[in-house]
Amino acid sequence: MLICHCKGKSHRDVQGAVALGARNLADLHRICGAGGACGGCRPTLQALLHGRHEDRATVTELRPTR
């Protein structure tokens, strides 16, 4: 599922960055590029960083609305 629309990053990209050591938004941006543009995905990225991504429904619920 696409998380960062501006940079085209999926939840798998973000999970990969977390596996590589990302612990905050700056780390995610440095490692995979997510969260570095408009910022609309940052709440979802924070949730992924804090392990609140057990299933697809949780991630979908956390996505910001525009």
mmCIF file as Biopython writes it, N, C-alpha, C and O atoms, coordinates in Angstrom:
data_model
#
loop_
_atom_site.group_PDB
_atom_site.id
_atom_site.type_symbol
_atom_site.label_atom_id
_atom_site.label_alt_id
_atom_site.label_comp_id
_atom_site.label_asym_id
_atom_site.label_entity_id
_atom_site.label_seq_id
_atom_site.pdbx_PDB_ins_code
_atom_site.Cartn_x
_atom_site.Cartn_y
_atom_site.Cartn_z
_atom_site.occupancy
_atom_site.B_iso_or_equiv
_atom_site.auth_seq_id
_atom_site.auth_asym_id
_atom_site.pdbx_PDB_model_num
ATOM 1   N N  . MET A ? 1  ? 0.835  -1.165 0.000  1.0 0.0 1  A 1 
ATOM 2   C CA . MET A ? 1  ? 0.000  0.000  0.000  1.0 0.0 1  A 1 
ATOM 3   C C  . MET A ? 1  ? 0.886  1.236  0.000  1.0 0.0 1  A 1 
ATOM 4   O O  . MET A ? 1  ? 1.877  1.302  0.726  1.0 0.0 1  A 1 
ATOM 5   N N  . LEU A ? 2  ? 0.524  2.200  -0.809 1.0 0.0 2  A 1 
ATOM 6   C CA . LEU A ? 2  ? 1.291  3.437  -0.903 1.0 0.0 2  A 1 
ATOM 7   C C  . LEU A ? 2  ? 1.070  4.286  0.350  1.0 0.0 2  A 1 
ATOM 8   O O  . LEU A ? 2  ? -0.070 4.555  0.729  1.0 0.0 2  A 1 
ATOM 9   N N  . ILE A ? 3  ? 2.142  4.698  0.976  1.0 0.0 3  A 1 
ATOM 10  C CA . ILE A ? 3  ? 2.082  5.520  2.184  1.0 0.0 3  A 1 
ATOM 11  C C  . ILE A ? 3  ? 2.452  6.958  1.853  1.0 0.0 3  A 1 
ATOM 12  O O  . ILE A ? 3  ? 1.715  7.883  2.194  1.0 0.0 3  A 1 
ATOM 13  N N  . CYS A ? 4  ? 3.581  7.152  1.197  1.0 0.0 4  A 1 
ATOM 14  C CA . CYS A ? 4  ? 4.063  8.485  0.845  1.0 0.0 4  A 1 
ATOM 15  C C  . CYS A ? 4  ? 3.813  8.692  -0.652 1.0 0.0 4  A 1 
ATOM 16  O O  . CYS A ? 4  ? 4.567  8.208  -1.496 1.0 0.0 4  A 1 
ATOM 17  N N  . HIS A ? 5  ? 2.745  9.419  -0.955 1.0 0.0 5  A 1 
ATOM 18  C CA . HIS A ? 5  ? 2.372  9.618  -2.353 1.0 0.0 5  A 1 
ATOM 19  C C  . HIS A ? 5  ? 3.373  10.497 -3.093 1.0 0.0 5  A 1 
ATOM 20  O O  . HIS A ? 5  ? 3.649  10.259 -4.269 1.0 0.0 5  A 1 
ATOM 21  N N  . CYS A ? 6  ? 3.915  11.497 -2.432 1.0 0.0 6  A 1 
ATOM 22  C CA . CYS A ? 6  ? 4.853  12.425 -3.086 1.0 0.0 6  A 1 
ATOM 23  C C  . CYS A ? 6  ? 6.124  11.714 -3.560 1.0 0.0 6  A 1 
ATOM 24  O O  . CYS A ? 6  ? 6.642  12.000 -4.640 1.0 0.0 6  A 1 
ATOM 25  N N  . LYS A ? 7  ? 6.611  10.796 -2.748 1.0 0.0 7  A 1 
ATOM 26  C CA . LYS A ? 7  ? 7.845  10.088 -3.082 1.0 0.0 7  A 1 
ATOM 27  C C  . LYS A ? 7  ? 7.614  8.674  -3.592 1.0 0.0 7  A 1 
ATOM 28  O O  . LYS A ? 7  ? 8.567  7.974  -3.934 1.0 0.0 7  A 1 
ATOM 29  N N  . GLY A ? 8  ? 6.337  8.243  -3.646 1.0 0.0 8  A 1 
ATOM 30  C CA . GLY A ? 8  ? 6.006  6.921  -4.160 1.0 0.0 8  A 1 
ATOM 31  C C  . GLY A ? 8  ? 6.516  5.785  -3.290 1.0 0.0 8  A 1 
ATOM 32  O O  . GLY A ? 8  ? 6.992  4.774  -3.806 1.0 0.0 8  A 1 
ATOM 33  N N  . LYS A ? 9  ? 6.421  5.941  -1.976 1.0 0.0 9  A 1 
ATOM 34  C CA . LYS A ? 9  ? 6.941  4.924  -1.057 1.0 0.0 9  A 1 
ATOM 35  C C  . LYS A ? 9  ? 5.804  4.116  -0.439 1.0 0.0 9  A 1 
ATOM 36  O O  . LYS A ? 9  ? 4.808  4.670  0.027  1.0 0.0 9  A 1 
ATOM 37  N N  . SER A ? 10 ? 5.974  2.814  -0.447 1.0 0.0 10 A 1 
ATOM 38  C CA . SER A ? 10 ? 4.960  1.910  0.091  1.0 0.0 10 A 1 
ATOM 39  C C  . SER A ? 10 ? 5.257  1.575  1.547  1.0 0.0 10 A 1 
ATOM 40  O O  . SER A ? 10 ? 6.307  1.927  2.086  1.0 0.0 10 A 1 
ATOM 41  N N  . HIS A ? 11 ? 4.303  0.884  2.169  1.0 0.0 11 A 1 
ATOM 42  C CA . HIS A ? 11 ? 4.528  0.448  3.549  1.0 0.0 11 A 1 
ATOM 43  C C  . HIS A ? 11 ? 5.717  -0.503 3.620  1.0 0.0 11 A 1 
ATOM 44  O O  . HIS A ? 11 ? 6.402  -0.556 4.641  1.0 0.0 11 A 1 
ATOM 45  N N  . ARG A ? 12 ? 5.969  -1.245 2.562  1.0 0.0 12 A 1 
ATOM 46  C CA . ARG A ? 12 ? 7.134  -2.147 2.554  1.0 0.0 12 A 1 
ATOM 47  C C  . ARG A ? 12 ? 8.443  -1.361 2.527  1.0 0.0 12 A 1 
ATOM 48  O O  . ARG A ? 12 ? 9.420  -1.759 3.160  1.0 0.0 12 A 1 
ATOM 49  N N  . ASP A ? 13 ? 8.463  -0.247 1.796  1.0 0.0 13 A 1 
ATOM 50  C CA . ASP A ? 13 ? 9.649  0.614  1.785  1.0 0.0 13 A 1 
ATOM 51  C C  . ASP A ? 13 ? 9.919  1.145  3.189  1.0 0.0 13 A 1 
ATOM 52  O O  . ASP A ? 13 ? 11.059 1.165  3.653  1.0 0.0 13 A 1 
ATOM 53  N N  . VAL A ? 14 ? 8.854  1.573  3.853  1.0 0.0 14 A 1 
ATOM 54  C CA . VAL A ? 14 ? 8.990  2.124  5.206  1.0 0.0 14 A 1 
ATOM 55  C C  . VAL A ? 14 ? 9.420  1.037  6.175  1.0 0.0 14 A 1 
ATOM 56  O O  . VAL A ? 14 ? 10.317 1.258  6.989  1.0 0.0 14 A 1 
ATOM 57  N N  . GLN A ? 15 ? 8.801  -0.126 6.102  1.0 0.0 15 A 1 
ATOM 58  C CA . GLN A ? 15 ? 9.190  -1.235 6.978  1.0 0.0 15 A 1 
ATOM 59  C C  . GLN A ? 15 ? 10.638 -1.633 6.730  1.0 0.0 15 A 1 
ATOM 60  O O  . GLN A ? 15 ? 11.352 -1.985 7.669  1.0 0.0 15 A 1 
ATOM 61  N N  . GLY A ? 16 ? 11.080 -1.583 5.476  1.0 0.0 16 A 1 
ATOM 62  C CA . GLY A ? 16 ? 12.481 -1.876 5.163  1.0 0.0 16 A 1 
ATOM 63  C C  . GLY A ? 16 ? 13.414 -0.866 5.794  1.0 0.0 16 A 1 
ATOM 64  O O  . GLY A ? 16 ? 14.477 -1.224 6.302  1.0 0.0 16 A 1 
ATOM 65  N N  . ALA A ? 17 ? 13.016 0.402  5.761  1.0 0.0 17 A 1 
ATOM 66  C CA . ALA A ? 17 ? 13.836 1.444  6.387  1.0 0.0 17 A 1 
ATOM 67  C C  . ALA A ? 17 ? 13.901 1.248  7.897  1.0 0.0 17 A 1 
ATOM 68  O O  . ALA A ? 17 ? 14.949 1.455  8.508  1.0 0.0 17 A 1 
ATOM 69  N N  . VAL A ? 18 ? 12.792 0.852  8.494  1.0 0.0 18 A 1 
ATOM 70  C CA . VAL A ? 18 ? 12.781 0.574  9.941  1.0 0.0 18 A 1 
ATOM 71  C C  . VAL A ? 18 ? 13.713 -0.601 10.238 1.0 0.0 18 A 1 
ATOM 72  O O  . VAL A ? 18 ? 14.459 -0.576 11.217 1.0 0.0 18 A 1 
ATOM 73  N N  . ALA A ? 19 ? 13.667 -1.616 9.400  1.0 0.0 19 A 1 
ATOM 74  C CA . ALA A ? 19 ? 14.560 -2.773 9.580  1.0 0.0 19 A 1 
ATOM 75  C C  . ALA A ? 19 ? 16.027 -2.375 9.444  1.0 0.0 19 A 1 
ATOM 76  O O  . ALA A ? 19 ? 16.904 -3.002 10.038 1.0 0.0 19 A 1 
ATOM 77  N N  . LEU A ? 20 ? 16.288 -1.330 8.660  1.0 0.0 20 A 1 
ATOM 78  C CA . LEU A ? 20 ? 17.664 -0.843 8.488  1.0 0.0 20 A 1 
ATOM 79  C C  . LEU A ? 20 ? 18.090 0.143  9.574  1.0 0.0 20 A 1 
ATOM 80  O O  . LEU A ? 20 ? 19.213 0.648  9.563  1.0 0.0 20 A 1 
ATOM 81  N N  . GLY A ? 21 ? 17.176 0.411  10.516 1.0 0.0 21 A 1 
ATOM 82  C CA . GLY A ? 21 ? 17.554 1.243  11.647 1.0 0.0 21 A 1 
ATOM 83  C C  . GLY A ? 21 ? 16.836 2.564  11.795 1.0 0.0 21 A 1 
ATOM 84  O O  . GLY A ? 21 ? 17.152 3.322  12.711 1.0 0.0 21 A 1 
ATOM 85  N N  . ALA A ? 22 ? 15.870 2.877  10.923 1.0 0.0 22 A 1 
ATOM 86  C CA . ALA A ? 22 ? 15.132 4.136  11.061 1.0 0.0 22 A 1 
ATOM 87  C C  . ALA A ? 22 ? 14.379 4.140  12.384 1.0 0.0 22 A 1 
ATOM 88  O O  . ALA A ? 22 ? 13.659 3.191  12.698 1.0 0.0 22 A 1 
ATOM 89  N N  . ARG A ? 23 ? 14.544 5.203  13.154 1.0 0.0 23 A 1 
ATOM 90  C CA . ARG A ? 23 ? 13.886 5.317  14.453 1.0 0.0 23 A 1 
ATOM 91  C C  . ARG A ? 23 ? 13.050 6.585  14.581 1.0 0.0 23 A 1 
ATOM 92  O O  . ARG A ? 23 ? 12.347 6.771  15.574 1.0 0.0 23 A 1 
ATOM 93  N N  . ASN A ? 24 ? 13.124 7.466  13.568 1.0 0.0 24 A 1 
ATOM 94  C CA . ASN A ? 24 ? 12.345 8.699  13.584 1.0 0.0 24 A 1 
ATOM 95  C C  . ASN A ? 24 ? 12.102 9.141  12.142 1.0 0.0 24 A 1 
ATOM 96  O O  . ASN A ? 24 ? 12.589 8.518  11.198 1.0 0.0 24 A 1 
ATOM 97  N N  . LEU A ? 25 ? 11.346 10.221 11.988 1.0 0.0 25 A 1 
ATOM 98  C CA . LEU A ? 25 ? 11.009 10.686 10.639 1.0 0.0 25 A 1 
ATOM 99  C C  . LEU A ? 25 ? 12.240 11.094 9.836  1.0 0.0 25 A 1 
ATOM 100 O O  . LEU A ? 25 ? 12.309 10.851 8.631  1.0 0.0 25 A 1 
ATOM 101 N N  . ALA A ? 26 ? 13.199 11.705 10.496 1.0 0.0 26 A 1 
ATOM 102 C CA . ALA A ? 26 ? 14.427 12.100 9.789  1.0 0.0 26 A 1 
ATOM 103 C C  . ALA A ? 26 ? 15.161 10.876 9.252  1.0 0.0 26 A 1 
ATOM 104 O O  . ALA A ? 26 ? 15.670 10.893 8.131  1.0 0.0 26 A 1 
ATOM 105 N N  . ASP A ? 27 ? 15.215 9.817  10.055 1.0 0.0 27 A 1 
ATOM 106 C CA . ASP A ? 27 ? 15.846 8.574  9.598  1.0 0.0 27 A 1 
ATOM 107 C C  . ASP A ? 27 ? 15.108 8.000  8.396  1.0 0.0 27 A 1 
ATOM 108 O O  . ASP A ? 27 ? 15.733 7.577  7.424  1.0 0.0 27 A 1 
ATOM 109 N N  . LEU A ? 28 ? 13.768 7.983  8.462  1.0 0.0 28 A 1 
ATOM 110 C CA . LEU A ? 28 ? 12.989 7.451  7.341  1.0 0.0 28 A 1 
ATOM 111 C C  . LEU A ? 28 ? 13.268 8.235  6.067  1.0 0.0 28 A 1 
ATOM 112 O O  . LEU A ? 28 ? 13.457 7.658  4.997  1.0 0.0 28 A 1 
ATOM 113 N N  . HIS A ? 29 ? 13.289 9.542  6.193  1.0 0.0 29 A 1 
ATOM 114 C CA . HIS A ? 29 ? 13.549 10.377 5.015  1.0 0.0 29 A 1 
ATOM 115 C C  . HIS A ? 29 ? 14.947 10.108 4.457  1.0 0.0 29 A 1 
ATOM 116 O O  . HIS A ? 29 ? 15.126 10.004 3.243  1.0 0.0 29 A 1 
ATOM 117 N N  . ARG A ? 30 ? 15.918 9.997  5.330  1.0 0.0 30 A 1 
ATOM 118 C CA . ARG A ? 30 ? 17.294 9.751  4.896  1.0 0.0 30 A 1 
ATOM 119 C C  . ARG A ? 30 ? 17.439 8.386  4.233  1.0 0.0 30 A 1 
ATOM 120 O O  . ARG A ? 30 ? 18.132 8.256  3.224  1.0 0.0 30 A 1 
ATOM 121 N N  . ILE A ? 31 ? 16.789 7.367  4.793  1.0 0.0 31 A 1 
ATOM 122 C CA . ILE A ? 31 ? 16.963 6.003  4.304  1.0 0.0 31 A 1 
ATOM 123 C C  . ILE A ? 31 ? 16.119 5.713  3.056  1.0 0.0 31 A 1 
ATOM 124 O O  . ILE A ? 31 ? 16.617 5.122  2.099  1.0 0.0 31 A 1 
ATOM 125 N N  . CYS A ? 32 ? 14.850 6.124  3.063  1.0 0.0 32 A 1 
ATOM 126 C CA . CYS A ? 32 ? 14.010 5.746  1.912  1.0 0.0 32 A 1 
ATOM 127 C C  . CYS A ? 32 ? 13.328 6.923  1.216  1.0 0.0 32 A 1 
ATOM 128 O O  . CYS A ? 32 ? 12.724 6.743  0.158  1.0 0.0 32 A 1 
ATOM 129 N N  . GLY A ? 33 ? 13.416 8.123  1.792  1.0 0.0 33 A 1 
ATOM 130 C CA . GLY A ? 33 ? 12.837 9.292  1.149  1.0 0.0 33 A 1 
ATOM 131 C C  . GLY A ? 33 ? 11.427 9.631  1.592  1.0 0.0 33 A 1 
ATOM 132 O O  . GLY A ? 33 ? 10.924 10.705 1.262  1.0 0.0 33 A 1 
ATOM 133 N N  . ALA A ? 34 ? 10.778 8.747  2.330  1.0 0.0 34 A 1 
ATOM 134 C CA . ALA A ? 34 ? 9.396  8.987  2.745  1.0 0.0 34 A 1 
ATOM 135 C C  . ALA A ? 34 ? 9.309  10.163 3.711  1.0 0.0 34 A 1 
ATOM 136 O O  . ALA A ? 34 ? 10.185 10.362 4.552  1.0 0.0 34 A 1 
ATOM 137 N N  . GLY A ? 35 ? 8.237  10.936 3.574  1.0 0.0 35 A 1 
ATOM 138 C CA . GLY A ? 35 ? 7.966  12.025 4.506  1.0 0.0 35 A 1 
ATOM 139 C C  . GLY A ? 35 ? 8.709  13.306 4.241  1.0 0.0 35 A 1 
ATOM 140 O O  . GLY A ? 35 ? 8.650  14.224 5.058  1.0 0.0 35 A 1 
ATOM 141 N N  . GLY A ? 36 ? 9.403  13.402 3.132  1.0 0.0 36 A 1 
ATOM 142 C CA . GLY A ? 36 ? 10.226 14.570 2.900  1.0 0.0 36 A 1 
ATOM 143 C C  . GLY A ? 36 ? 9.604  15.673 2.062  1.0 0.0 36 A 1 
ATOM 144 O O  . GLY A ? 36 ? 10.259 16.676 1.779  1.0 0.0 36 A 1 
ATOM 145 N N  . ALA A ? 37 ? 8.357  15.503 1.662  1.0 0.0 37 A 1 
ATOM 146 C CA . ALA A ? 37 ? 7.750  16.528 0.805  1.0 0.0 37 A 1 
ATOM 147 C C  . ALA A ? 37 ? 6.601  17.216 1.543  1.0 0.0 37 A 1 
ATOM 148 O O  . ALA A ? 37 ? 6.849  18.044 2.420  1.0 0.0 37 A 1 
ATOM 149 N N  . CYS A ? 38 ? 5.362  16.894 1.212  1.0 0.0 38 A 1 
ATOM 150 C CA . CYS A ? 38 ? 4.213  17.640 1.740  1.0 0.0 38 A 1 
ATOM 151 C C  . CYS A ? 38 ? 3.946  17.392 3.216  1.0 0.0 38 A 1 
ATOM 152 O O  . CYS A ? 38 ? 3.407  18.263 3.898  1.0 0.0 38 A 1 
ATOM 153 N N  . GLY A ? 39 ? 4.314  16.221 3.721  1.0 0.0 39 A 1 
ATOM 154 C CA . GLY A ? 39 ? 4.099  15.911 5.137  1.0 0.0 39 A 1 
ATOM 155 C C  . GLY A ? 39 ? 2.793  15.217 5.451  1.0 0.0 39 A 1 
ATOM 156 O O  . GLY A ? 39 ? 2.545  14.874 6.607  1.0 0.0 39 A 1 
ATOM 157 N N  . GLY A ? 40 ? 1.954  15.001 4.456  1.0 0.0 40 A 1 
ATOM 158 C CA . GLY A ? 40 ? 0.673  14.351 4.690  1.0 0.0 40 A 1 
ATOM 159 C C  . GLY A ? 40 ? 0.774  12.938 5.221  1.0 0.0 40 A 1 
ATOM 160 O O  . GLY A ? 40 ? -0.156 12.451 5.865  1.0 0.0 40 A 1 
ATOM 161 N N  . CYS A ? 41 ? 1.877  12.279 4.964  1.0 0.0 41 A 1 
ATOM 162 C CA . CYS A ? 41 ? 2.047  10.895 5.400  1.0 0.0 41 A 1 
ATOM 163 C C  . CYS A ? 41 ? 2.698  10.778 6.779  1.0 0.0 41 A 1 
ATOM 164 O O  . CYS A ? 41 ? 2.798  9.678  7.321  1.0 0.0 41 A 1 
ATOM 165 N N  . ARG A ? 42 ? 3.131  11.872 7.338  1.0 0.0 42 A 1 
ATOM 166 C CA . ARG A ? 42 ? 3.894  11.801 8.591  1.0 0.0 42 A 1 
ATOM 167 C C  . ARG A ? 42 ? 3.148  11.139 9.751  1.0 0.0 42 A 1 
ATOM 168 O O  . ARG A ? 42 ? 3.776  10.399 10.507 1.0 0.0 42 A 1 
ATOM 169 N N  . PRO A ? 43 ? 1.839  11.365 9.933  1.0 0.0 43 A 1 
ATOM 170 C CA . PRO A ? 43 ? 1.155  10.641 11.009 1.0 0.0 43 A 1 
ATOM 171 C C  . PRO A ? 43 ? 1.196  9.121  10.808 1.0 0.0 43 A 1 
ATOM 172 O O  . PRO A ? 43 ? 1.382  8.369  11.765 1.0 0.0 43 A 1 
ATOM 173 N N  . THR A ? 44 ? 1.023  8.680  9.569  1.0 0.0 44 A 1 
ATOM 174 C CA . THR A ? 44 ? 1.086  7.248  9.288  1.0 0.0 44 A 1 
ATOM 175 C C  . THR A ? 44 ? 2.506  6.731  9.480  1.0 0.0 44 A 1 
ATOM 176 O O  . THR A ? 44 ? 2.702  5.638  10.011 1.0 0.0 44 A 1 
ATOM 177 N N  . LEU A ? 45 ? 3.493  7.505  9.054  1.0 0.0 45 A 1 
ATOM 178 C CA . LEU A ? 45 ? 4.891  7.100  9.256  1.0 0.0 45 A 1 
ATOM 179 C C  . LEU A ? 45 ? 5.203  6.971  10.738 1.0 0.0 45 A 1 
ATOM 180 O O  . LEU A ? 45 ? 5.880  6.028  11.147 1.0 0.0 45 A 1 
ATOM 181 N N  . GLN A ? 46 ? 4.721  7.901  11.542 1.0 0.0 46 A 1 
ATOM 182 C CA . GLN A ? 46 ? 4.935  7.829  12.993 1.0 0.0 46 A 1 
ATOM 183 C C  . GLN A ? 46 ? 4.328  6.543  13.542 1.0 0.0 46 A 1 
ATOM 184 O O  . GLN A ? 46 ? 4.945  5.863  14.362 1.0 0.0 46 A 1 
ATOM 185 N N  . ALA A ? 47 ? 3.124  6.208  13.094 1.0 0.0 47 A 1 
ATOM 186 C CA . ALA A ? 47 ? 2.470  4.984  13.545 1.0 0.0 47 A 1 
ATOM 187 C C  . ALA A ? 47 ? 3.280  3.759  13.161 1.0 0.0 47 A 1 
ATOM 188 O O  . ALA A ? 47 ? 3.426  2.834  13.960 1.0 0.0 47 A 1 
ATOM 189 N N  . LEU A ? 48 ? 3.807  3.745  11.945 1.0 0.0 48 A 1 
ATOM 190 C CA . LEU A ? 48 ? 4.639  2.621  11.513 1.0 0.0 48 A 1 
ATOM 191 C C  . LEU A ? 48 ? 5.913  2.533  12.345 1.0 0.0 48 A 1 
ATOM 192 O O  . LEU A ? 48 ? 6.353  1.440  12.700 1.0 0.0 48 A 1 
ATOM 193 N N  . LEU A ? 49 ? 6.497  3.670  12.650 1.0 0.0 49 A 1 
ATOM 194 C CA . LEU A ? 49 ? 7.712  3.679  13.468 1.0 0.0 49 A 1 
ATOM 195 C C  . LEU A ? 49 ? 7.458  3.135  14.872 1.0 0.0 49 A 1 
ATOM 196 O O  . LEU A ? 49 ? 8.330  2.509  15.473 1.0 0.0 49 A 1 
ATOM 197 N N  . HIS A ? 50 ? 6.264  3.380  15.380 1.0 0.0 50 A 1 
ATOM 198 C CA . HIS A ? 50 ? 5.950  2.969  16.745 1.0 0.0 50 A 1 
ATOM 199 C C  . HIS A ? 50 ? 5.246  1.622  16.805 1.0 0.0 50 A 1 
ATOM 200 O O  . HIS A ? 50 ? 4.687  1.255  17.839 1.0 0.0 50 A 1 
ATOM 201 N N  . GLY A ? 51 ? 5.271  0.883  15.696 1.0 0.0 51 A 1 
ATOM 202 C CA . GLY A ? 51 ? 4.766  -0.483 15.696 1.0 0.0 51 A 1 
ATOM 203 C C  . GLY A ? 51 ? 3.264  -0.612 15.649 1.0 0.0 51 A 1 
ATOM 204 O O  . GLY A ? 51 ? 2.735  -1.690 15.916 1.0 0.0 51 A 1 
ATOM 205 N N  . ARG A ? 52 ? 2.558  0.455  15.316 1.0 0.0 52 A 1 
ATOM 206 C CA . ARG A ? 52 ? 1.102  0.375  15.240 1.0 0.0 52 A 1 
ATOM 207 C C  . ARG A ? 52 ? 0.690  0.103  13.805 1.0 0.0 52 A 1 
ATOM 208 O O  . ARG A ? 52 ? -0.084 0.853  13.211 1.0 0.0 52 A 1 
ATOM 209 N N  . HIS A ? 53 ? 1.219  -0.984 13.258 1.0 0.0 53 A 1 
ATOM 210 C CA . HIS A ? 53 ? 0.919  -1.326 11.864 1.0 0.0 53 A 1 
ATOM 211 C C  . HIS A ? 53 ? 0.659  -2.818 11.723 1.0 0.0 53 A 1 
ATOM 212 O O  . HIS A ? 53 ? 1.100  -3.447 10.761 1.0 0.0 53 A 1 
ATOM 213 N N  . GLU A ? 54 ? -0.059 -3.377 12.690 1.0 0.0 54 A 1 
ATOM 214 C CA . GLU A ? 54 ? -0.244 -4.820 12.732 1.0 0.0 54 A 1 
ATOM 215 C C  . GLU A ? 54 ? -0.925 -5.375 11.488 1.0 0.0 54 A 1 
ATOM 216 O O  . GLU A ? 54 ? -0.617 -6.483 11.051 1.0 0.0 54 A 1 
ATOM 217 N N  . ASP A ? 55 ? -1.837 -4.616 10.925 1.0 0.0 55 A 1 
ATOM 218 C CA . ASP A ? 55 ? -2.502 -5.107 9.717  1.0 0.0 55 A 1 
ATOM 219 C C  . ASP A ? 55 ? -2.852 -3.952 8.788  1.0 0.0 55 A 1 
ATOM 220 O O  . ASP A ? 55 ? -2.713 -2.781 9.142  1.0 0.0 55 A 1 
ATOM 221 N N  . ARG A ? 56 ? -3.301 -4.303 7.609  1.0 0.0 56 A 1 
ATOM 222 C CA . ARG A ? 56 ? -3.610 -3.318 6.585  1.0 0.0 56 A 1 
ATOM 223 C C  . ARG A ? 56 ? -4.703 -2.347 7.046  1.0 0.0 56 A 1 
ATOM 224 O O  . ARG A ? 56 ? -4.645 -1.158 6.730  1.0 0.0 56 A 1 
ATOM 225 N N  . ALA A ? 57 ? -5.695 -2.842 7.787  1.0 0.0 57 A 1 
ATOM 226 C CA . ALA A ? 57 ? -6.786 -1.981 8.245  1.0 0.0 57 A 1 
ATOM 227 C C  . ALA A ? 57 ? -6.262 -0.881 9.156  1.0 0.0 57 A 1 
ATOM 228 O O  . ALA A ? 57 ? -6.715 0.260  9.062  1.0 0.0 57 A 1 
ATOM 229 N N  . THR A ? 58 ? -5.331 -1.194 10.025 1.0 0.0 58 A 1 
ATOM 230 C CA . THR A ? 58 ? -4.779 -0.197 10.931 1.0 0.0 58 A 1 
ATOM 231 C C  . THR A ? 58 ? -4.073 0.892  10.150 1.0 0.0 58 A 1 
ATOM 232 O O  . THR A ? 58 ? -4.264 2.074  10.436 1.0 0.0 58 A 1 
ATOM 233 N N  . VAL A ? 59 ? -3.269 0.528  9.181  1.0 0.0 59 A 1 
ATOM 234 C CA . VAL A ? 59 ? -2.561 1.511  8.379  1.0 0.0 59 A 1 
ATOM 235 C C  . VAL A ? 59 ? -3.554 2.377  7.610  1.0 0.0 59 A 1 
ATOM 236 O O  . VAL A ? 59 ? -3.377 3.593  7.526  1.0 0.0 59 A 1 
ATOM 237 N N  . THR A ? 60 ? -4.584 1.771  7.053  1.0 0.0 60 A 1 
ATOM 238 C CA . THR A ? 60 ? -5.588 2.522  6.310  1.0 0.0 60 A 1 
ATOM 239 C C  . THR A ? 60 ? -6.287 3.523  7.221  1.0 0.0 60 A 1 
ATOM 240 O O  . THR A ? 60 ? -6.513 4.664  6.817  1.0 0.0 60 A 1 
ATOM 241 N N  . GLU A ? 61 ? -6.632 3.122  8.436  1.0 0.0 61 A 1 
ATOM 242 C CA . GLU A ? 61 ? -7.294 4.008  9.377  1.0 0.0 61 A 1 
ATOM 243 C C  . GLU A ? 61 ? -6.415 5.202  9.742  1.0 0.0 61 A 1 
ATOM 244 O O  . GLU A ? 61 ? -6.929 6.288  10.011 1.0 0.0 61 A 1 
ATOM 245 N N  . LEU A ? 62 ? -5.114 5.014  9.753  1.0 0.0 62 A 1 
ATOM 246 C CA . LEU A ? 62 ? -4.205 6.067  10.175 1.0 0.0 62 A 1 
ATOM 247 C C  . LEU A ? 62 ? -3.860 7.039  9.068  1.0 0.0 62 A 1 
ATOM 248 O O  . LEU A ? 62 ? -3.261 8.083  9.325  1.0 0.0 62 A 1 
ATOM 249 N N  . ARG A ? 63 ? -4.229 6.715  7.840  1.0 0.0 63 A 1 
ATOM 250 C CA . ARG A ? 63 ? -3.898 7.596  6.723  1.0 0.0 63 A 1 
ATOM 251 C C  . ARG A ? 63 ? -4.647 8.916  6.863  1.0 0.0 63 A 1 
ATOM 252 O O  . ARG A ? 63 ? -5.845 8.917  7.146  1.0 0.0 63 A 1 
ATOM 253 N N  . PRO A ? 64 ? -3.966 10.025 6.670  1.0 0.0 64 A 1 
ATOM 254 C CA . PRO A ? 64 ? -4.633 11.320 6.782  1.0 0.0 64 A 1 
ATOM 255 C C  . PRO A ? 64 ? -5.620 11.535 5.643  1.0 0.0 64 A 1 
ATOM 256 O O  . PRO A ? 64 ? -5.420 11.029 4.538  1.0 0.0 64 A 1 
ATOM 257 N N  . THR A ? 65 ? -6.667 12.275 5.908  1.0 0.0 65 A 1 
ATOM 258 C CA . THR A ? 65 ? -7.615 12.620 4.868  1.0 0.0 65 A 1 
ATOM 259 C C  . THR A ? 65 ? -7.285 14.005 4.356  1.0 0.0 65 A 1 
ATOM 260 O O  . THR A ? 65 ? -6.716 14.827 5.074  1.0 0.0 65 A 1 
ATOM 261 N N  . ARG A ? 66 ? -7.639 14.252 3.137  1.0 0.0 66 A 1 
ATOM 262 C CA . ARG A ? 66 ? -7.341 15.563 2.537  1.0 0.0 66 A 1 
ATOM 263 C C  . ARG A ? 66 ? -8.612 16.219 2.103  1.0 0.0 66 A 1 
ATOM 264 O O  . ARG A ? 66 ? -8.583 17.330 1.573  1.0 0.0 66 A 1 
#
